[in-house]
Amino acid sequence: MFKQPPWDLSPPRSEPLADHAVPARSDHLRGRRVALLVCGGIAAMKAPLVARALRRRGAEVTAFVSEEAGRYVGLDALSWSCDRAAITALSARAEHLGGGAPFDAYLVAPATYNTLNKLAAGVADTLLTAVLSSALGRRERGEAALLVAPTLHGSMHTSILTESLRRLRALGVEVLAPRDDYGKHNLPAEEALALAVSRAVSASPLRGRGVLVTGGPTPVAVDGVRRMTNKFTGALALHIAEDLAWAGADVRLLLGGAALAPPEELLPFTERVALYDDYRARCLALAAHPDCAAGVFSAAVADYTPTAVNGAPVGGGKLPSGQGRLVVELAPTAKVIDEVRALRPDLEVVSFKYQEGVTHEALMEIGRARAERFGAAVANRGEEVGAGGAQVAWLLTREGAAAGAPPTRAEGKRGIARLVRDRLEARLGADGR
């Protein structure tokens, strides 16, 4: 019974995808043209994966490959990943200028010691540095973003390199932090690189705006070891934070308890707290920050906390096992979202309300009341699911209720996340706040 059965030799059951197509994850880079410049380092072998990560978000990718990089990455593989021929030399078409369809972003990944120093010094004597000379000019005019991902051995991180990187930053070039491993500057994960490009070219009103997103359960202590919690995992908050981060928002994702781990590219935006009291303190501190423009409160916050067990106050240590029964006395917790509203009446808020055992009409009444209090509410109930069991939710707003407008429906976690982004973009973009 423990042995895994062999493959049954059946053909694929998944939906077909065109040979060069990539499964779309979002539209954040739709319509954007990205030049991927591949320098001659061993990390060039990852360039096809970087190209596909960009394309999964809708980008059109053209690869420029140095002669040295051709030692580490197959040109056919890279051309296949970009769905267009990789460029290895300039011709009469002046490929480095982008032709009639200029690039929105230039990503140098990997960026070697040689190319970084040449770029900082204004040298344009190779395919890549010729492209970069044009890229820097377009960056200085605000027409394109230029990002570099340094990858090199630690012994090569000299004062010359440091000075070059400082100069590039002063020129508006975004120098991406490398992944530090084994005494080397390594290439970040491909999703992290694509995220950096998306944030650099975003035209969303959320770009550079602070948005607090909360998710996961907020356990309360029964003793020094045991916790009371709920079934929620924070998966929806991860989708919301991801969508907002790719749109350029300065997200702070506050995850409580044993929430799911965020993807690697979201780690710099994430803060974890263990218990309700920790959540409450950090949530209020983050919401109070003047850079916080909006709050998305999807955490499944504890409604009650133990105050006594078998008549004794809750404390540290571990209650003895084997007792006939435990009588746990509970007291209501403070409503953190109400405290946030009192602290920041100006904060743009999206609240969440989950119900079970109520009708759709009752859920809408609850959602309307919550939207009246906070401005917007995403309401859903356990019994309401869409195709394939996807979660169905409804966005209700204060102004929509006043105008008699129907709630907006969303299906699936990504759909709900997009609904939240649309709401915040409309609100924060409309008045220039």
N, C-alpha and C positions, 0 to 999 in steps of 0.2 A: 504493500500500500504506500510505501515511501518513495518508491522508484518512479521517476517521471516517465510518462509514456513517450515513445519516439514520435517525431513529426509524422503526420499522416500523409505527407507528400501531396497535399491538396494545393491548388493554385491560390493566388492572393484573393482575399475576400474584401479587401479595402477598396474604396473608390479610386478609380484610375486618375492619374495626374499626368499631364503632358510631360514629355521627357525633360525639358529644360525648365519647366515650371517649378515653383516652390510653394508650399502651403502657406497661405497668408495668415499672419498673426495679428496684424493691425494695419491701419492705413496712415500711420503717422508720417511716413516718408513718401506717400503717393505723390507722383508728379515731380519728385526731386531727382536731379541728376548728380550722381556722386562719382568722383574720380578716386579710384583706389590705387595709390602709388606703392609699389612693392619693391623695397630695397633688398640688397644682397645679404641677407642674414638667414640663419637656419629657420627662424620663425616665419620666413616666407612660405613655408610648407602649409601654413594655416590660412593663407590668403583665400583659397576657394571657400572655406567655411565663413570667413568674414564677408565675402561677397554675397553668399546666400543669406546670412543674417540680415544684411542690409535689404536684400530683395524681399525677404519675408515681411518687411515693414512697408513695402511698396516702392522702394528706390529703384532707379535705373542705374546700373553700375558699369563703369568702363575701367578696366585695369590697365595701368601703365607699369611695365615690368622692366627693371634694369637687366643688363646682360648677366651680371653676377647673380641676381635673383633667380635667373633661369636654371641655375645649378640646383636649386632647392625646391622649385615648384614646377610641375608640368604645365606648359602653356595650354595644352589641350584641356586639361582639367580646369584651369582657371577660366579659359574662354567658355567652357561648358557651364561653369558656375555663374558666370556673368550673363550668359546667353548672348554674347557678342565677342568678337575677336579681341584678344589682349593685344595691346600696342607695345611694340618693342623698339620702334625707331620712328623718328619724325619723317614726314614726307611733305610733298608740296601742299598737302591738305592742312598743314600747320595744326596738327592734332593737339599741341600744347595750348592752343588758344580756345579750344572747345567749339570752333566753328560757329554756326548759326544757332547752336543750342548750348550756351555756356553752362558750366557746372555750378551747382548750388553749394557744393561742399567738396573739399579735397581732404582725403584721409591718407596719411602716410603711415602704413602699418605693414611690416615693421619699419621704423625709422632708425637708420644706422648712424653711428658716430660720424662717419664721413659726410653723409647727406645733411645731417643736422648742422654741422659746422659750415658746410658750403652754403646752405640756405641762409644762415645768420650772416655770412660774409658777403652775400650777394653774388655768389658764383653760379653761373648757369652754363656749364660745359658738358652736360649729359642730358639724356632724355628726361630723367626725373627732375633735375634741377632746372631745366628749361620750363617744364610744366609748372614747377614751383615758383619760378620768377613771375609767371602770369598769375598764378594763384595768389601770391602775396600782393600783387598790384590790385587785384580784384578785392582782396580782403581789406586793403587800406581804403578802398572806395566804398566799403560796406556792401559789396555785391556778392560776396561768397564767404563761407567759413573755411578756415584752414586748421586742421588738427594733425598733430604728430604723436606717435606712440613710440617713444624711445625703447629700443631693445639692444642691450649690449652687456658685455662682461663687466663685473664690478670694477676691475682694474682699469677699465677705460673711462670710468666716470671721473674725469679730470677737471681741474679748474677751467680749462679751455671749454669743455662741454658745458659746465655750469654757467659760464658767462654767455655762451651761445644760447642756451635755453632762456636765460634772463632776457636777452636781447629779443628773442622770438616772442616771448610773452609781451614785452613792451610794444611789439609791432602788432599785437592782437592775435597772435597764433595761440591756439589752445594746446598746451602741452599736457598730455594725458599721463596720469600716474601709472607707472608700470607695475606689474605683479612681481613682488620681491620674493624670489626663491633661489636657493643654492648660490647665493652671492652674485646673482645676475639680475638685470632688469629684463623681465620676461614680458611677452605680449599679453595684455589683458584678454579675458574671454571674449569671444566674438560678439556675444550679445551686449557686453559692456561697451565695446567699440561702437556698435550700431546705435546704442542708446546715446552715447556722447554725440554722435553725428545728428541724431534726431533732435536733441536738446539744442544743439548749436544753430540749427536752421529753422526751428519752430517759429511759426507766425501766430501761435495761439496767444490770446490775452493772458493766459496763465503763465507764460514764460517769465521766470524770475520771481513769481509770486509765491509766498509761503503758504502751504496748505497742510494742515494737520489731518491725518487719516488714522483712525483708531480701529482695531480689530482684535478678534480672539476673545476668549473668556477672561474674566478677572477673578481668579479663585479667592476664597476666604478661608482662613485657618480655623480648623477644629482643635488642633494642638500644634506642637512644634513640628509635626511630621505630616499629619493628615490634612487634606484640603477638601472643600466643597466647591464644585465647579459645574459647568454645563457642557452640552454636547458640541458646541460651536468651535470651529477650528481657525477662523480668521481667513479662510480661503477667499471670501469676497473682498475683504480689505486688501489682500495681495493684488487682486485684479484691479481694484480701484487705484491703489498707489502706483502700480505699474503703468496704467493708462495715463495718469496725471504726470508721472515722471517723464514718459516719452513725449508728452506735450510740452515739456520744458518747465513744469512747476517745480519749485523747491519743496519737495515733499518731505515731511517727517512722519514716518509710519510708526505708530506706537502699538506694539503687539503685546497682549497680555497673556499670562499663563503659558499653557502648552500649545500655543498657536503653531500652525505650520511654519516651517522655515521658509523665508523668502528666497527667491532666486538670487544667485551670486551678484548680479548687477544691481539689485536693490539693497544690498547690505549697507552701502554707505548712507542710505536714506532711512535706515531702520534703527529703532530703539526698542529693547524688550524690557518688560517689567514682570515681576513674578506674581504679585498679589494685588487685590483691590486697592489697598491703601497706597501702594506704589503707583498704580495706574492713576488714581485720583490726583496725587501730588504732581506727577509729571504732566498729566493732561492739562491741569490748570496752569502750570508754569509755561507750557508751550503755547497754549491759547492766549495767554497774557502777553506774549512777546509781540512787540510792535510790528515785526515783519510778518506775522501770521495774518493772512487776509481771509482765510476760509477754514472751516473745520468740517470734516466728514466723519460722523460719529456712528460707525457700524459695529463697534465692539459690543459683545454680549455681556454687559456690565451686571455684576451680581446685585440682586435686589435686596438680599438679606445677608447678614453676617452673624456667626455664632457669638453669643455673649457668655454662655455658661454651658457646661456639660455635667449632667448629674448634679446640678446645683453648685458646682465649683466654677469660678471664673476661668475663661479660656486663657491659657498661658503657654509657656514653652514646655519642652519635654515631650514625652509620648505617653498617651493614656494607656494603661495596662490592657492587653488583649484578654479575651475570654470573659469579659463581663456579660452578665445576662442581658443587659440592654443598656443603651445610651440614650439619655434624654437631652437633646440639644435645644437650647433656647436661642431663638433668632430675633434679631432686631433689624429694622429697615436700614439700608445704607443711604447715604446722601445721594441725591440724583446729580451726578457729575455734570450732565449736559445743562441742567438748570443753573448750576453754579457757573458754568462757562458763560451762559447767556447773561447772567447778572454781572459777571466780570467784564464781558465784552459785548455790550449791546449792539455794537457796529459790526460784529463778525458775521460774515456770510456763512450760514450753517445749512448742512444737509443732515437731517436726522433719519434714523431708521426705526421701524417698528415691525416686529415679527409676532404673528398670532397663530394659534391653532384652535380648532373647534369653533370658529366663527364663520358666518356667511361672508360672501364677497361684499355685500352691501354694508355689513357691520364693519368690515375692514376699512372700507372707504370712509365711513364716518370717523373712525379712529384716526385714519390718516389725515383727514381734513382738519381735525382738531389739533393734531400735532403740527401740521403745516402752518396753522394760524399762530401757534406759539413760537415756532422756530424759523419760519419762512419757507421751508421745504421739507418734505418727508418722503422717504421710500418705504412703502408698506407692502408686506407680503405675508402669506399664510401657508402653512405646511401643506394644505390640501390642494393648493393651486399650482399645477405644473404644466409645462408645455411639452413640445415634441421631445421624445427621448427622455422624459423625466426632468427636463431643465427647469430650474427655478423661474417662476414668473413674479415680477414685482411691478409696482405702480408708483410713479412720481406724482405727488400732489404738491401744489404750491399755493401760497397765500394769495398771490395776484391771480392765479388761475381760478381759484374758488370764487374770488370777487367778480371775475368776468364770466363765470358760469362755464368755464372750459373743462372738458373731460380730463381725467388723469392720463398720463402718458405711460404706455405699457412697455416693458422690456422683458426679454427672455434670456436666461442664462447669465452667468456671472460677468462675462465680457460685455453683454448687452447692457447690464445694469451699470457696469463701470463707465461705459460710453454715455449712458444717460446722465450720470453724475458729472462727467466732464462737460457735456453740453450745457448743463445747468450752470456750472461755475463759469464757463466761458461767457455765457449770455449775461450773467450778473456782473462779473468783474470786468467784462469788456464794455458793457453798455454805459457805465458811468465813469470809466477811467480810474476807478479806485485802485 
